[in-house]
Amino acid sequence: MSIFGKIMSTIFGGAAQAAPAAGGAPAAGATAAGAPGAAPAGAVDVTAIMDKLAEANSEDLDWRKSIVDLMKLIGMDSSLAHRKELAKELGYTGNTGDSATMNMWLHKQVIAKLAANGGKVPKELLD
């Protein structure tokens, strides 16, 4: 599974675990394989999921501004090597040696792709 696929699956899967639909079936989320591009039947409140994870975390992590913090909150490897791999996967054409610029680009891309796949994200993060 791709790194973005894991991000989406973890966040959208968290929604399914947190709120079972009627009849006990999991709520709308990523496909069984967690494949990006397959929009869930209903919007997944990314903000609520991520804020809940941030509240439960002992570190002061700001997922709204930092790709590293977002990845840490969902239990993913946020190392530079892993972020470079994510950048390659998402089509980053800039200098991966400039990690600050790459990180800002990655954060915007991940948030936009979560929204494009049925995630409800803060409007100000999509600007």
C-alpha positions as CSV (number, residue, x, y, z in Angstrom):
1,M,0.0,0.0,0.0
2,S,1.2,3.5,-0.8
3,I,2.2,5.9,2.0
4,F,-0.8,8.1,1.2
5,G,-3.0,5.0,1.1
6,K,-1.9,4.2,4.6
7,I,-2.6,7.8,5.8
8,M,-6.0,7.7,4.3
9,S,-6.8,4.2,5.5
10,T,-5.7,5.0,9.0
11,I,-7.7,8.2,9.2
12,F,-10.8,6.9,7.4
13,G,-10.5,3.6,9.2
14,G,-10.5,5.4,12.5
15,A,-13.8,6.9,11.5
16,A,-15.2,3.4,10.8
17,Q,-14.0,2.1,14.1
18,A,-15.3,5.1,16.0
19,A,-18.8,5.1,14.5
20,P,-20.3,1.9,13.4
21,A,-23.2,2.3,11.0
22,A,-26.7,0.8,11.6
23,G,-26.7,-2.9,11.7
24,G,-23.1,-3.1,13.1
25,A,-21.4,-2.6,9.8
26,P,-18.4,-0.3,9.7
27,A,-19.2,3.3,8.8
28,A,-18.2,4.6,5.4
29,G,-14.4,4.8,5.0
30,A,-11.7,3.8,2.7
31,T,-12.1,0.7,0.6
32,A,-11.2,-2.6,2.1
33,A,-7.7,-2.2,0.6
34,G,-7.6,1.4,1.7
35,A,-7.1,2.5,-1.9
36,P,-7.0,6.2,-2.5
37,G,-9.5,7.5,-5.1
38,A,-12.4,5.5,-3.8
39,A,-14.5,8.1,-2.0
40,P,-16.4,6.9,1.0
41,A,-20.2,6.9,0.9
42,G,-20.3,9.8,3.5
43,A,-17.9,12.5,4.5
44,V,-15.3,11.5,7.1
45,D,-14.7,14.3,9.7
46,V,-10.9,14.4,9.5
47,T,-10.9,17.4,11.9
48,A,-12.7,15.5,14.6
49,I,-10.6,12.4,14.2
50,M,-7.3,14.3,14.2
51,D,-8.3,16.6,17.1
52,K,-9.3,13.5,19.2
53,L,-5.9,11.9,18.5
54,A,-4.1,15.2,19.4
55,E,-6.0,15.5,22.7
56,A,-5.0,11.9,23.6
57,N,-1.4,12.5,22.7
58,S,1.1,13.6,25.4
59,E,3.1,15.6,22.8
60,D,1.9,19.0,21.6
61,L,1.4,18.1,17.9
62,D,-0.2,20.5,15.4
63,W,-1.6,18.4,12.5
64,R,-3.1,21.5,10.9
65,K,0.3,22.9,10.2
66,S,2.8,20.1,10.2
67,I,3.0,16.9,8.0
68,V,5.4,15.5,10.6
69,D,2.8,16.0,13.4
70,L,0.0,14.6,11.3
71,M,2.0,11.5,10.6
72,K,3.0,11.1,14.2
73,L,-0.6,11.4,15.4
74,I,-1.7,8.5,13.2
75,G,1.3,6.4,14.3
76,M,3.3,6.6,11.1
77,D,7.0,6.9,10.5
78,S,7.6,10.7,10.0
79,S,11.3,10.4,9.2
80,L,12.8,12.5,6.4
81,A,13.3,9.4,4.3
82,H,9.7,8.4,4.7
83,R,8.5,12.0,3.8
84,K,10.8,12.0,0.8
85,E,9.1,8.7,-0.3
86,L,5.7,10.3,0.2
87,A,6.8,13.4,-1.8
88,K,7.9,11.1,-4.7
89,E,4.6,9.2,-4.5
90,L,2.6,12.5,-4.7
91,G,4.7,13.9,-7.6
92,Y,6.8,16.5,-5.8
93,T,9.2,18.1,-8.3
94,G,11.0,20.4,-5.9
95,N,14.3,19.9,-4.1
96,T,13.8,17.2,-1.4
97,G,16.9,18.6,0.3
98,D,14.9,21.7,1.2
99,S,12.8,19.8,3.8
100,A,10.9,22.9,5.0
101,T,9.5,23.6,1.5
102,M,8.8,20.0,0.8
103,N,7.0,19.6,4.2
104,M,4.7,22.5,3.5
105,W,4.0,21.1,0.0
106,L,3.3,17.6,1.4
107,H,1.0,19.0,4.1
108,K,-1.1,20.9,1.5
109,Q,-1.2,17.8,-0.8
110,V,-2.2,15.4,1.9
111,I,-5.0,17.6,3.2
112,A,-6.2,18.3,-0.4
113,K,-6.2,14.6,-1.2
114,L,-8.0,13.7,2.0
115,A,-10.7,16.2,1.1
116,A,-10.9,14.9,-2.5
117,N,-11.4,11.4,-1.2
118,G,-14.4,12.3,1.0
119,G,-12.6,13.8,4.0
120,K,-14.1,16.8,5.8
121,V,-11.2,19.2,6.5
122,P,-11.0,22.8,7.6
123,K,-11.6,25.2,4.7
124,E,-8.7,27.3,5.7
125,L,-6.3,24.4,5.1
126,L,-7.5,24.1,1.5
127,D,-6.6,27.7,0.5
